Amino acid sequence: MLTLHVAERSPEAAVLVDGASVAAVGAYEELAAAEPRARVRRWPGILTPGLLNPYGPELLEATYHPDPREADVLGTEPIGGARAKEIFRGDPARLGASARRGVQRMLAHGTVAVAGELRSRAVADAVRRAGLAVGQRPDRLPGPAALSPTPLVLLPPLVPGGPARFAVFDVEDRADLVRRGAGTCVATVIGGRLVYRGR
């Protein structure tokens, strides 16, 4: 089934998805006219190729993402540094579950690819199962590691025949995205599937 994704601030960059691939990219009206039976998903903001987060190891192997059931003891925010090491040392099995929750947080920030060498099999499995692409890490990292890193790293433009992997942000334009950050994500699509949808 064909799905046509369009964002209100970037109607010239609509994406027609066929399964896991991009069938076409272009103006919404043209794509809708060419494929009138396609299901249409309308989003606020702008549609982008999605983000590469260069801090895969730091965010998924060196940060503990608490389970919501642990909120009364550990809170809800990611835990890094010595405290994360202590948690993983106390129960190594927590790394895989933490990585899965970390991946979900990344998806909620428009991340469709990560970079950095992942040494833990459990973490690499979480990344693979989510469908995140693994990209090359930039030579210099500005730091610090964050779900909305500065600067944001957008992937190359979508092309017909390429993977249907992109994100939508509720912002006016790319400059507004840079100002407000990746927390403005309202939808992330990987492999043609909607893997995150903001409320």
GUKOLBA-913636 format. One record per residue (C-alpha): residue number from 1; y, x, z; residue in three letters. Coordinates in nm, 2 decimals. Layout:
# residues N
(NUM; (Y; X; Z); ALA)
...
This chain:
# residues 199
(1; (0.00; 0.00; 0.00); MET)
(2; (0.35; 0.13; -0.09); LEU)
(3; (0.61; 0.14; 0.18); THR)
(4; (0.98; 0.20; 0.10); LEU)
(5; (1.18; 0.36; 0.38); HIS)
(6; (1.56; 0.33; 0.37); VAL)
(7; (1.83; 0.42; 0.63); ALA)
(8; (2.16; 0.23; 0.62); GLU)
(9; (2.38; 0.55; 0.62); ARG)
(10; (2.17; 0.73; 0.35); SER)
(11; (2.06; 0.46; 0.09); PRO)
(12; (2.07; 0.73; -0.18); GLU)
(13; (1.78; 0.91; 0.00); ALA)
(14; (1.53; 0.63; 0.02); ALA)
(15; (1.16; 0.73; 0.03); VAL)
(16; (0.87; 0.55; -0.14); LEU)
(17; (0.55; 0.63; 0.04); VAL)
(18; (0.20; 0.59; -0.11); ASP)
(19; (-0.06; 0.66; 0.16); GLY)
(20; (0.00; 1.01; 0.30); ALA)
(21; (0.22; 1.12; 0.01); SER)
(22; (0.58; 1.07; -0.12); VAL)
(23; (0.56; 0.87; -0.44); ALA)
(24; (0.94; 0.88; -0.51); ALA)
(25; (1.27; 0.98; -0.36); VAL)
(26; (1.60; 0.83; -0.47); GLY)
(27; (1.85; 0.54; -0.45); ALA)
(28; (1.71; 0.24; -0.26); TYR)
(29; (1.81; -0.01; -0.53); GLU)
(30; (1.63; 0.18; -0.80); GLU)
(31; (1.31; 0.23; -0.61); LEU)
(32; (1.31; -0.13; -0.49); ALA)
(33; (1.35; -0.25; -0.85); ALA)
(34; (1.08; -0.02; -0.97); ALA)
(35; (0.83; -0.13; -0.69); GLU)
(36; (0.93; -0.48; -0.59); PRO)
(37; (0.60; -0.54; -0.40); ARG)
(38; (0.65; -0.24; -0.17); ALA)
(39; (0.69; -0.32; 0.20); ARG)
(40; (1.04; -0.22; 0.31); VAL)
(41; (1.12; -0.05; 0.64); ARG)
(42; (1.50; -0.05; 0.72); ARG)
(43; (1.64; 0.19; 0.97); TRP)
(44; (1.98; 0.26; 1.11); PRO)
(45; (2.14; 0.60; 1.05); GLY)
(46; (2.02; 0.87; 0.81); ILE)
(47; (1.68; 0.96; 0.67); LEU)
(48; (1.60; 1.34; 0.68); THR)
(49; (1.30; 1.56; 0.60); PRO)
(50; (1.26; 1.60; 0.97); GLY)
(51; (1.29; 1.90; 1.20); LEU)
(52; (1.10; 2.22; 1.26); LEU)
(53; (1.10; 2.31; 1.63); ASN)
(54; (1.06; 2.69; 1.65); PRO)
(55; (0.96; 2.68; 2.02); TYR)
(56; (0.60; 2.56; 1.99); GLY)
(57; (0.45; 2.80; 2.24); PRO)
(58; (0.74; 2.77; 2.49); GLU)
(59; (0.74; 2.39; 2.49); LEU)
(60; (0.36; 2.32; 2.46); LEU)
(61; (0.19; 2.62; 2.64); GLU)
(62; (0.45; 2.73; 2.89); ALA)
(63; (0.60; 2.39; 2.98); THR)
(64; (0.42; 2.12; 3.18); TYR)
(65; (0.49; 1.76; 3.07); HIS)
(66; (0.41; 1.54; 3.37); PRO)
(67; (0.19; 1.24; 3.33); ASP)
(68; (0.39; 0.92; 3.41); PRO)
(69; (0.15; 0.86; 3.71); ARG)
(70; (0.28; 1.19; 3.86); GLU)
(71; (0.65; 1.08; 3.85); ALA)
(72; (0.67; 1.03; 4.22); ASP)
(73; (0.56; 1.39; 4.29); VAL)
(74; (0.66; 1.59; 3.98); LEU)
(75; (0.93; 1.37; 3.82); GLY)
(76; (0.94; 1.28; 3.45); THR)
(77; (1.12; 1.58; 3.30); GLU)
(78; (0.94; 1.88; 3.16); PRO)
(79; (0.86; 2.16; 3.40); ILE)
(80; (0.88; 2.53; 3.29); GLY)
(81; (0.87; 2.87; 3.44); GLY)
(82; (0.68; 2.97; 3.75); ALA)
(83; (0.61; 2.61; 3.85); ARG)
(84; (0.44; 2.53; 3.52); ALA)
(85; (0.23; 2.85; 3.55); LYS)
(86; (0.13; 2.74; 3.90); GLU)
(87; (0.03; 2.39; 3.77); ILE)
(88; (-0.18; 2.53; 3.49); PHE)
(89; (-0.34; 2.80; 3.71); ARG)
(90; (-0.44; 2.53; 3.97); GLY)
(91; (-0.60; 2.31; 3.70); ASP)
(92; (-0.64; 2.47; 3.35); PRO)
(93; (-0.76; 2.13; 3.21); ALA)
(94; (-0.41; 2.00; 3.25); ARG)
(95; (-0.28; 2.21; 2.96); LEU)
(96; (-0.44; 1.99; 2.68); GLY)
(97; (-0.31; 1.66; 2.83); ALA)
(98; (0.03; 1.82; 2.89); SER)
(99; (0.04; 1.94; 2.53); ALA)
(100; (-0.04; 1.59; 2.40); ARG)
(101; (0.25; 1.45; 2.60); ARG)
(102; (0.47; 1.73; 2.48); GLY)
(103; (0.38; 1.66; 2.12); VAL)
(104; (0.48; 1.29; 2.18); GLN)
(105; (0.82; 1.41; 2.31); ARG)
(106; (0.86; 1.63; 2.00); MET)
(107; (0.78; 1.34; 1.77); LEU)
(108; (1.04; 1.13; 1.96); ALA)
(109; (1.30; 1.40; 1.86); HIS)
(110; (1.22; 1.40; 1.49); GLY)
(111; (1.00; 1.71; 1.50); THR)
(112; (0.75; 1.71; 1.21); VAL)
(113; (0.67; 2.08; 1.22); ALA)
(114; (0.64; 2.35; 1.49); VAL)
(115; (0.65; 2.73; 1.47); ALA)
(116; (0.53; 3.01; 1.69); GLY)
(117; (0.18; 3.14; 1.76); GLU)
(118; (-0.02; 2.89; 1.96); LEU)
(119; (-0.28; 3.08; 2.16); ARG)
(120; (-0.45; 2.79; 2.34); SER)
(121; (-0.71; 2.59; 2.15); ARG)
(122; (-0.63; 2.27; 2.34); ALA)
(123; (-0.26; 2.30; 2.23); VAL)
(124; (-0.35; 2.39; 1.87); ALA)
(125; (-0.58; 2.08; 1.87); ASP)
(126; (-0.30; 1.86; 2.00); ALA)
(127; (-0.07; 1.98; 1.72); VAL)
(128; (-0.33; 1.94; 1.45); ARG)
(129; (-0.43; 1.59; 1.57); ARG)
(130; (-0.07; 1.47; 1.56); ALA)
(131; (-0.04; 1.60; 1.20); GLY)
(132; (0.25; 1.84; 1.28); LEU)
(133; (0.29; 2.11; 1.02); ALA)
(134; (0.29; 2.46; 1.14); VAL)
(135; (0.58; 2.66; 0.99); GLY)
(136; (0.71; 3.01; 1.01); GLN)
(137; (0.92; 3.11; 1.31); ARG)
(138; (1.27; 3.24; 1.24); PRO)
(139; (1.32; 3.61; 1.30); ASP)
(140; (1.58; 3.54; 1.57); ARG)
(141; (1.56; 3.25; 1.81); LEU)
(142; (1.90; 3.14; 1.96); PRO)
(143; (1.73; 2.99; 2.26); GLY)
(144; (1.68; 2.84; 2.50); PRO)
(145; (1.37; 2.64; 2.41); ALA)
(146; (1.45; 2.27; 2.39); ALA)
(147; (1.32; 1.95; 2.23); LEU)
(148; (1.66; 1.94; 2.06); SER)
(149; (1.71; 2.30; 1.98); PRO)
(150; (2.04; 2.46; 1.87); THR)
(151; (2.08; 2.50; 1.58); PRO)
(152; (1.86; 2.22; 1.44); LEU)
(153; (1.63; 2.33; 1.17); VAL)
(154; (1.59; 2.07; 0.89); LEU)
(155; (1.29; 2.11; 0.66); LEU)
(156; (1.34; 2.13; 0.28); PRO)
(157; (1.41; 1.81; 0.09); PRO)
(158; (1.12; 1.57; 0.02); LEU)
(159; (0.97; 1.57; -0.32); VAL)
(160; (0.74; 1.34; -0.51); PRO)
(161; (0.38; 1.44; -0.45); GLY)
(162; (0.46; 1.61; -0.13); GLY)
(163; (0.35; 1.50; 0.22); PRO)
(164; (0.52; 1.19; 0.36); ALA)
(165; (0.67; 1.37; 0.66); ARG)
(166; (1.02; 1.28; 0.77); PHE)
(167; (1.24; 1.15; 1.05); ALA)
(168; (1.53; 0.90; 1.08); VAL)
(169; (1.82; 0.96; 1.32); PHE)
(170; (2.07; 0.69; 1.43); ASP)
(171; (2.38; 0.90; 1.33); VAL)
(172; (2.66; 0.88; 1.08); GLU)
(173; (2.57; 1.19; 0.88); ASP)
(174; (2.42; 1.54; 0.92); ARG)
(175; (2.73; 1.67; 1.09); ALA)
(176; (2.69; 1.39; 1.35); ASP)
(177; (2.32; 1.48; 1.39); LEU)
(178; (2.42; 1.84; 1.47); VAL)
(179; (2.68; 1.72; 1.72); ARG)
(180; (2.46; 1.46; 1.89); ARG)
(181; (2.12; 1.63; 1.86); GLY)
(182; (1.77; 1.52; 1.79); ALA)
(183; (1.76; 1.27; 2.08); GLY)
(184; (1.91; 1.03; 1.83); THR)
(185; (1.57; 0.99; 1.65); CYS)
(186; (1.46; 0.64; 1.58); VAL)
(187; (1.16; 0.70; 1.37); ALA)
(188; (0.92; 0.98; 1.28); THR)
(189; (0.67; 0.96; 0.99); VAL)
(190; (0.38; 1.20; 0.95); ILE)
(191; (0.11; 1.16; 0.68); GLY)
(192; (0.27; 0.83; 0.58); GLY)
(193; (0.21; 0.69; 0.93); ARG)
(194; (0.49; 0.58; 1.17); LEU)
(195; (0.40; 0.81; 1.46); VAL)
(196; (0.72; 0.74; 1.66); TYR)
(197; (0.95; 0.44; 1.67); ARG)
(198; (1.25; 0.42; 1.91); GLY)
(199; (1.30; 0.10; 2.11); ARG)
